[in-house]
Amino acid sequence: MALHPGPRTGREEDSLSEVLTDLTSDAQRLFRQEVALAKTEIRQEATRAGKAAGMFGGAGFAGWMVAVFGSLAAVLGLANVMDGGWAALIVTGVWAVAALVLYLMGRSRMREVSPRPEETIDTLKEDAQWARQWRS
């Protein structure tokens, strides 16, 4: 027994319109999700950058306090065994090395911060590839 299609009732057109509606809805949802992912990634990177900047500030303040009080104590201590000018120069050299180490550590941490939302870029590339395949 063969089944014969009946007269056209517009069901193919309805299903095409439903597919297009679903596709549009899915694309909008996907776009919203990508934007949300990008916001999350940017927020995370901004937090990391803020923490690194805070470390720069903390290192600067701590370095300044240590330099002031430590230098005074070291100069006075060294002045007991050598000329005061040489004592001050030696202490200054030690703090120059400390400042360099703190700077290099802060720069290293700042290099870990990425301003690009890498995950979002990757998923957008995947979405574009999927869309190209879907059209084919």
N, C-alpha and C positions, 0 to 999 in steps of 0.2 A: 504494500500500500504506500503510495508516494504522497508526500505532503506537498501541496501547492500553496504558495503564498497567496493570501487574499488580496483584496484591493489595498492600495497604499493609504495608510491612515495618518501619515506624517510622523510615524514613530522613529524613522531613521533621522529625520530632521530634529526631533526632540532629543534623541540620544546624542546627536552631534552637538546640539546646543548645551546639553548637560555636560558633555565632555569638555567643551570649551569653558563653561562656567567653572567646572571643577579644576581645570588647568589654571585658569586665572586666579582662582582662590588659593590653589597650592602655591603658585608663584608669589602671590602677595604674602602668604604665610612664610614662605622660605625667605623672602626679602626681609620681613620683620625679624625673623630669627637671626639672619646674618647681621643686621644692624645691632640687635641685642648682643650678639657675640662680640662684635667689634667694640661696643661700648664697654663690655666687661673686660676685654683684653686691654683696652686703653686705660681703664681705671686701675687695673692691676699694675701696669707699667708705670703709671703716674705715682702709685703708692710706692713702688720700688725706687723710683727717682727721688721721691720725697724723703724716703729713709736714707738714701745715699747723701742727699743734700744736708739732712740733719746730722749725719756723721761728719760731714765737712765742717759744719758749724760747731759741733761739739768738739771736734779735734782742734779747731782754731781757738776756741775759748779755753779748753784745757791746756793747750800748748802755751797760750799767753800767760795763764796763771802759773804754770810750772816754770816758764821762762823767767817771770818776774821774781818769784820767791826763791826758786832754785838757783837762779843766776846770782842773786844777791848772796845767798849762803855760800855758793861755790867760790865766788870772787873773794869774799871775806876769808874763807878757809885757805885758798891758794895764796892769798896775799901774805899769809904768815910765813910762806917758804920762798916766795919770789916777788918781783915787782908787781904792783897792783894792775898796771896796764897790761902786762903779759897774762896775768890771771884772768882779766876781763876778756881778752882776746881768745883764750882757750875755751872759756865758758860759751862765748858766742859761737865758736866753731861747733861745739857739741850740739847746741840748739839748732844750728843750721842743718845738721845731719838729721836730727829728730823731725824737723819741719819737712825735709825732703821725703823721709819715710812715710809720714802721714799723708803728704800730697800724693805719693805714688799709690798708696792703698786706696785713697778716695777715688783717684782716676781709674784704678782697676775696677772698682765696684760700679762706677758710672758707665764703663764700657759694657757691662752686662745688661744695661737697660736698653731695650729695643723699642723705639717709638712706633714701629710698624705692627699692626695686628696680624701676626703671621698665620694664626689658625684661620682667621676670617679670609685672608687672601687665598689660602689653600682650598678652603671649602668653596669659595667663589669660583676658582678655577675648575673644581670638580663639578659644580653646578653648570658652568658654561659647557663643559665637555658632555655632561648628561643631556643638556638641551640640544647640542649639536647632534647627538646620537638619536634623540627622540624625533627630531625633524627628518632624519634620514629614513 
